[in-house]
Amino acid sequence: MAARPNILIFMTDHQRGDTLAPDSSCITPNVDRFRTRAVDFASASCPAPHCCPSRATFFTGLYPSQHGVWNNVDVDNTLSRGLHDGVRTWSEDLRDAGYRLYFSGKWHVSASESPAGRGFELLHHTHRYAKYSHRPYAAEWARYSSSRIDEVDDPRGEGEIIRPGYRRYRQYGFDESPFGDQDVVRAAVDKLEKLDHEAEPWLLFVGPLGPHDPYNVPKRFYDLYSGVKLDLPVSAADRMADKPALYRRTRARYAQLEEREQLESLRHYLAFCSYEDHLFGQLLDSLERTGHTDDTLVLYCSDHGDYAGAHGLWAKGLPCFREAYDICFMLGGPGIVRPGRSTDALVGLHDWAPTILDICGINPGRSFPGRSLLPVLRDEEDHEPDYVFTQTNGNEIYGIQRAVWNRRWKYVFNSFDYDELYDLEADPHELVNLLHDSDPLAGPYAATVREFCTAMWRFAQAMEDSIANDYIMTALAPFGPGVAR
């Protein structure tokens, strides 16, 4: 790996990692040309199925229980507004090492500070982080004074979901400039064109908001899928009778959409991913024009996934299925050994901080729960973890949930309902909850549940996760923290 390379980060929002797979139905010509000089981490995941905690993990290398961001920091009922005092970001390390840092797009790590406070020069603001102070309580209610509000007997339009007493929601449509993402990329390209080769190395973070729902896309990208036969996910018909009631309640919203509208939603979602690929291509073109391709490490990633029709769901939320945690993570540029390959190494957003600091030769003087991926980039032996862990306390609707999985089993602890266990080898689409009709303490899977509860509690203790409270009304795990002694 070249010493102190330039670094370009392109982080999308809501993009599932499998949309970048070579056999995906998603049309991504720019990712495909980038793939030839990159490593695709095809089994990458995020720590929480929401923007703020996942982005905070990306920038700090810490889990939510460590960095303090649990929810959407911009809503009035949030539990957390920003990072804990004393938490440091890798951008501060790079700044202190002489890197020039630039930021364009979505931040969503804190409602009280901007990226400027963490070492970045701001190139473009998006509306998602334009206001850093606490919004007044009345702001949530003001939406209802100027918006169309659904009534019970309202006719449902194309792609619409009727929610009596709430604002009208339409799942998909057309927009020639969704979320202003082109402006975000244009600001980044303008900066790239001015960066010289002789000064200190630079890092440019570009954060568009797509393919976030609603899936409103430029029509020419929707037209790319004309004549392309799309199928809903295998799990789309899952009624989730063996899963938590909250899952079914969420699914019921989307059940209003007919199968044709579900397929239209998928077509728009994939078109949105293609649009983001188009924007990514503008950055690659700029690197080529300016002669920066050979000295710039490029990361294409996303903050979390999107159900995209899996289990009859869309967007992201508490239903703890693979699709919500599956992220893009493709890293390419100088020093990559055997580029063009894909790896199923178990990696996550928490691995980025130790990786970037290792690549830049910076000793941060602190430890991380993740690992440097430099050995993988060099095609050397990698020591991946035995388990993958998640941490979420919900978003606007709260619910404490932790999940643990490896290549065979996935266990989900739901504080608000019964737990889940999936055999990922026999049931990769997570259709059969093995704990639905099984006693987790004495049934056929009791040993597996105990093993994964033990791993969960050991990780919780290491991450200083305060979920070990043993009050009788809240201590609901089948095996409590004592099994981890």
Secondary structure, 3 states (H helix, E strand, C coil): CCCCCEEEEEEECCCCHHHHCCCCCCCCHHHHHHHCCEEEECCEECCCCCHHHHHHHHHHCCCHHHHCCCCCCCCCCCCCCCCCCCCCCHHHHHHHCCCEEEEEECCCCCCCCCHHHHCCEEEEECCCCCCCCCCCCHHHHHHHHCCCECCCCCCCCCCEECCCCCECEECEEECCCHHHHHHHHHHHHHHHCCCCCCCCCEEEEEECCCCCCCEEECHHHHHHHCCCCCCCCHHHHCCCCCCCHHHHHHHHHHCCCCHHHHHHHHHHHHHHHHHHHHHHHHHHHHHHHCCCHHHEEEEEEECCCCCCCHHHCCCCCCCCCHHHHECCEEEECCCCCCCCEEECCCEEHHHHHHHHHHHCCCCCCCCCCCCCCHHHHCCCCCCCCCCEEEEEEECCCEEEEEEEECCCEEEEEECCCCCEEEECCCCCCCCCCCCCCCCCCCCCCHHHHHHHHHHHHHHHHHCCCCCCCCCCCCCCCCCCHHHHC
